[in-house]
Amino acid sequence: MNKKPMTLTAKVLWGMGLGIVVGLIMNISGLNDPGSFVNEYITNGLFWLIGKLFISGLMMLVVPLVFFSLVTGVIGIGDIRSLGKVGGKSFGLYLFTTAVAITIAILFGVVSGIGGSAPMASGAEFTAKEAPSLAQVLLDIVPTNIINAMALGKMLQVIFIAIILGIAILMVGEKAKPVVELFEIGNELMMKIVNIVMAVAPYAVFALLAKAIADLGLDLLLDLGGYVIVLILALLTHLFVTQMVLLKILSGMSPKIYLKKMKEVFVFAFSTSSSNATIPITLKAVTEKLGVKNSVASFSIPFGATINMDGTAIMQGVATVFIANIYGVELGLMGYLTVILMALLASIGTAGVPSAGLVMLSMVFIQVGIPVEGIGLVLGVDRLLDMVRTSVNVSGDGVVSVIVAKSEGKLQEDVFNDMNLNMDEEITIDRDTEKNIADMLEGFEKK
Ligand code: ASP
C-alpha cells in the first residue's frame, strides 16, 4: 500500500488535538492532582520540559532571524523613501485594526451586559503597572548598547538597529556587497534552523497543550462562562469578519486561502501564547506561502508582533466592561473613549509574551477608575484565553503584511494563490549524512 506521508501541518494539528484530549483526561480523572506522580513527573516534568525546550528553540531564533531578514529586507527595498512608506502604512494599519478591535470588544461587552449580575468576589492579588511616558517610549527605541539590546531581545531596538544598518549598507553601495551576501546567506541559514526546530513541533505542541489543559481544566471556563463566551465571540468576529473584510477590500486577496495557509501559524500562536516566539513561523509562512516579499515581511512581521495586538486589545476592552459592571463603575461615553485610547496604547506596549496583556490591563483600569484588584477575577481563565487572543494577534500581522505588500507591488500573487505549493518543507538529510549520523550513534552505543 502506498501511504502518503503526513505533512508537518497535519502532524501539528494531531499533536494539538491529542494534547487537548490527554490534558482533559488527566484533569478530569484526577491523575494530575497536585502531588501525584503524573503531576510531578509528567505534566510538570516531561511535558513541561519538552514544551520549554521548543519555546527556547524558537526564542533563540527570534533576534538573529529578525536581524538578518530585516537587514536584507531594507537592502531589498532599495531606497529610503519606500522604506518609510512601508513603515508608515504598516503602522497606520496596525493602529487602525487595533482601534476597530477595541470598539468591537466594547460593543460586545455592552450589548451582552456581562458582569452586571456577577458576584463581587475578588480573586488573586494583582500589582498594577504604570503607563510609561511618551518620552520613555521613544527612548526605548534607540538602544545605548547594540549587544545589550540583542541580548535582552528588545524587539523595537533590534528593528531600529537593523534598519539603520540596512540604510548604511545602501549608502556605502558597491563596496558593501560582501556584507549584503553575508546577510542573505545568514537569512537563509536562519530559515533552515527554523525548519530544524519545527521538526519537533508536533510533539512540543502536544506537550504544551496537554500540560496547559491538565493544569487548568475547563471548569474555570464554565465559572466565568459569560466573560469567556463574549470574549471568544468578539475575538472570532474580529478574526473572521473584520480582518478578512479588510484583507479582501484592501488587497483583493482571498480570505479563504489566507486562513488556510496561516493555519499552522495559528496553532503555534495558540500553543505558545506568544507572538514573539511565533515570529519565525509567521515570517516563514507569510513569505513562503503567502508570497509577501521579504522586504515587506521582514519589517512588518516583527514590528507587528511587537506593537500590533488586536486580540489583546479585545481582551482589554471586554475585561474592562465586565469588571466595570461588576464593581458598578459607570463608564459613560468619555469613559469608553478613554478605554479605546488606553487599550490601544496598552496593547502597543504589550510584549508578545504569555500573559503580558493582562499586566497592561491595569494601566487601562487606573485611567478609568476601576479597582485594579478586579483583574484577579479574570486571572484564572486568562491562560487559556491568551492562547486564542495570541492567534488573533498574529493573524493581524499577517493581514497587514499582505495588504502593505500588495500596495507596494511586493506581493507574489501566484504564490499566494497556489494551493498546491509544497507547503511543508520537511527536513531532508542526504543519504551520506544519514549514514554518518548512524555510524556515529552506533559508536556511542558501543562505548
Ligand atoms: N500573549 C500575547 C501575545 O504574545 C500577549 C497578551 O498577553 O495578550 O501576543
Residues whose N, C-alpha, C, O or C-beta is under 5 A from the ligand:
A	BS01	LIG	S273 S274 S275 N276 T312 A351 G352 V353 P354 S355 A356 G357 L358 D386 T390 N393
